[in-house]
Amino acid sequence: MMTRNQSNDRAQLEILTIDQLVPDDHLVRKLEVAIDFSFIYPLVENLYSGVGRPSIDPVVLFKMIFIQYIFGIRSMRQTIKEIETNMAYRWFLGFGFYTEVPHFSTFGKNYERRFHDTDVFENIFYHILKEIMDKGLLSADHIFLDSTHVKASANKRKFDKKVVRKETRAYEEKLQLELNLDREEHGKKPFPPEKFEKEEWKEIKESTTDPESGYYVKDERTKQFAYSFHTTTDEKGFVLGTIVTPGNVHDSHMLQPLVEKVLEKVKKPLAVAADAAYKTPAITNFLLENQMLPVLPYTRPKTKDGFFRKHDYVYDEYYDCYLCPQGQVLKYTTTTKEGYKQYKSNPSICAECPFLSKCTESKNHQKLIQRHIWEAYIEEAEHLRHNEEIKQIYAKRKETIERVFADAKEKHGMRWTTLRGLKKLSMQAMLTFAAMNLKKMATWTWLTT
């Protein structure tokens, strides 16, 4: 039977506290128990003047930010509207029923006047991470690394074409030293420094709206200006560190600085898991030489169909040469400044070979094989890939780093950004992942109390 509510209690007078209105298991109560937010005071103390009008409490200011990022509210303007009517948010901030809520521009003004060009957001992120470590929740023996693109606040049709210098990579100096040693061992002159110092340039599209973003092309339908959030997590999905770059920076360039952050702030992992984009000689060299296992997937050979693949040519380490399927020796000829050793066949022998059409299409009938001076590290990573423990570690990627990115985009507003510039995007990344770490820590510690 349908009923109608006969009473209207909107004007009913009640005597109660905000504390009574917040459910006992509400997330804000878990957050308040999980961490003492007064840690923020010493981090920002030197950014405030000793004279002038009293400021808004910095703990309240950052709690407002955490409300926005933890609950996935799209802007500070909307966050303030939510705080005005949401009793749980007021309770979290320590506000009463009639406490005036700060204006939505308050954080923006504080950012420009105080927090811009500081490491306060990074310090907050790593303080929360240290709390997680102190509680014994972190499991960083195996770490998982990847990147995700965040759509920039920029029109993809408004850009200028610009020629810029190619960025240097973290391993360039080491590579130059080792390839020159390799050339000397083969009786060749080392490259002079000016050979490496020669600047290389490339043409890029630079947004006129947000010049610090990068033009990202995934397929014919996905072309946009974006930022890349390069991130690493532990086995339980806690974020250990993040670096923000323009969207056109290749993933593999950021593994070494990210892992170095983990070494500095957390601990040395036993294994580092990443996808195929990170399967490079430089990365496997860096990990294995620092006693960390590379956990990398199978990659398909890039040889054209119908041709012999590289593994069909046997490398003889003792004589430093390759043997083709017909038994011909491909001898070492030179080492390039990119670090590749070149091996070439005898064209007069190849011209009479019955398998020439499956070996090479070169006009002079000469087969060329290139082997990076760090190729042995790639081969070791490929050998490790068949280990059952390594397979199990790699399988956890979908439960860790991929899940973190999915949650960040679906629940914490990281699919796109309204901010512009690397510094502001770095702030967004640090606050988003700090909020996710804090939320996970609060939930887990609440369950154990």
Steps between C-alpha positions, in 0.01 A plus 500: 500500500634841405551740786566872514719672752262710710762679706761759400786520752712753311447766764535262795742628765766251610784524752795297371862521396662450161679200649161328540422548131815328370467117479750306710652330193511805271826540309576837662510333842742239364722774357504691828605190693759387242727806509568810706466786251703735720807370310413767242590792732880457498497432124348841421615709796779672307253599224295725730591850616517592867302821442176596332148364521446149639485241222264211460629200697733310257369166632145607408626617162662166418209302644277682252733387222490142628119511501510598132747229395382217727133538407568583133336844496573669169609845623569706810193712426282187516690375806410816692134456405513143631665607826226759560230230515684176583522446876767229468730741315435772762582250775825405324602868480402567862223741395172559681154544350552872440876517444566703186654290225800659322454636148584258218785725383682467834714204398584652161621819665703307756653292221614807308624687807648218707514150351606577142858384435520310832522128578216509756274264300780249454580522872136432588493200265816347648391569860181300438709228334727489807195459725397203284851353532503554878170314530651202316254519209754547221635206299766640265711191421331496160404831341284568193560786261298655219363830373158635409397799291289779648323721245632855516277805520589598144334498159675244281442717192680805639873447469821627344762279340833542670850351467648399838813323616464131584521433872806318636438170675619402846731227371666696215830566679541135604411378150757730340773373733423132443459518122836678470660224709341246265641681195848502656479128574429444129793719395292798396538863601260623770252767401614851603278687752376741233353203310261442791446867578352564158149627566208311349175677423144396434177670396210493745152646534489749788162598643430873501269446800731291718853497351632262767269216395603251231320386184405137551402263219370155588300418189302681232224591744717588801700812426516762773719713720567316823728444796653168604484393864790255540427305816619204706315294761573220745340154508197629691424794272651781709655766277874537570580792272399691190658728239296715260624570146348627175294232326755448222782378729561128453430279803842333494681832563345531847561156653844578638406828676184337640685198637766731646221682688387167646859419601529837674160520670396140562745211450679300236253265326590145402306517173358771271202410279405704193340451159665453160572873453772468766674200344813681382875430535550809718224404746604136537862615543401745773288248692733201482813699583319632809394146604130544415320239292331632183147358470414562136261333253546317172537729197428392146788501251488799266629303199279494192303181436686241295848610614739343748468653844789626704502196728559282193848651485719359779728737688844360590616696803856359496575598140261800507320412179166368370432176313220499245267196449731386216810521720656817353684725747383860534805691623515808719551821300441800730319643805269798435467803726154370594670197661426238234766253385458413133567156348505447123507195276715437193284614205672269251396196709150637563440551127513121448296412814166319436348684799597850387137604446423407865809675635538847346364733236819707472616577145857388572381166649653580841331415829537753785426415864518759775568404861489756779799501735246433779317228304607236753285671763194477273575130448523448877162673547357273229644196681349615832160542334455120495549472878173415677556756777562776243178404321306532826651841571413630153142372534452736797529808277126497436432498877749777580609772261217448248241501776647816653467682166145371452393615849677835460310571178160362600484608864750781549462726197827421321358429155553864398622818663393864522852603606778612267876468526732227627521640854124506548461155345773370733297642789188321372689170468651525849167593661302234310737218592544631857119497534479144363777379733333673796160352416644147473698538824195637685278214382752228583593633844132549587432134429774393744385722789 
